[in-house]
Amino acid sequence: MTTVSIATAKECLSDLIAKAEQGETIEIERHGKAVAQLVPADPTREAIDFVWLDSVIRQMPQTDDSGIRRLRDEDRY
């Protein structure tokens, strides 16, 4: 982990971001105390397959309106 002052972080922000992109964590200090961290972003998530999701939803049993009302009225939701 790299530790830098706020002034240094301002001067070298592009370089620090490049280090974070490589997986490094950068700690930013004010008067010798850590106040922030620059960390790598979470990896990009895989796209949702909406065709598959729709097929799964269609396989689920249907609940009619009276069943939903009954659950609501019995405080079991």
C-alpha positions in Angstrom: 0.0 0.0 0.0 1.3 3.4 -1.0 0.8 6.3 1.5 0.8 9.9 0.3 -0.1 13.3 1.6 -3.1 15.3 0.3 -0.7 17.7 -1.5 1.1 14.9 -3.2 -2.2 13.2 -4.1 -3.3 16.5 -5.8 -0.1 16.7 -7.8 0.1 13.1 -8.8 -3.6 12.1 -9.1 -3.2 10.6 -12.6 -0.3 8.5 -11.5 -2.1 7.3 -8.3 -5.2 6.4 -10.4 -3.0 4.3 -12.7 -1.6 2.5 -9.7 -5.1 1.8 -8.4 -6.1 0.5 -11.8 -3.2 -2.0 -11.4 -4.8 -3.2 -8.1 -2.8 -1.1 -5.6 -4.5 0.7 -2.7 -3.3 4.2 -2.0 -3.8 5.8 1.5 -4.1 9.5 1.6 -3.0 11.3 4.8 -3.6 14.7 6.4 -1.0 15.6 9.1 0.1 12.0 9.3 -3.3 10.5 9.8 -5.1 8.5 7.2 -8.2 10.3 5.9 -9.0 8.5 2.6 -8.1 5.5 0.5 -8.0 5.2 -3.3 -8.8 1.6 -4.2 -9.4 -0.3 -7.4 -12.9 -0.3 -8.6 -15.0 -3.5 -8.5 -14.6 -5.6 -11.6 -17.3 -5.1 -14.2 -20.2 -7.3 -13.7 -21.4 -9.8 -16.3 -24.4 -8.6 -18.3 -27.8 -10.0 -17.2 -29.3 -12.5 -19.6 -32.8 -11.3 -19.8 -34.0 -14.2 -22.0 -32.9 -16.7 -19.3 -34.4 -14.5 -16.5 -37.7 -14.3 -18.3 -37.7 -18.1 -18.7 -37.1 -18.6 -15.0 -39.8 -16.1 -14.0 -42.3 -17.9 -16.4 -41.6 -21.2 -14.6 -42.5 -19.7 -11.2 -46.1 -20.5 -10.0 -48.5 -17.7 -10.4 -50.2 -16.1 -7.3 -53.7 -14.7 -7.8 -54.7 -11.4 -6.3 -56.8 -13.1 -3.6 -53.7 -15.0 -2.4 -51.7 -11.8 -2.2 -54.5 -10.0 -0.3 -54.7 -12.9 2.1 -51.0 -12.8 2.9 -51.2 -9.0 3.3 -54.2 -9.2 5.6 -52.7 -11.9 7.8 -49.5 -9.9 8.2 -47.4 -12.6 6.6 -45.5 -10.8 4.0 
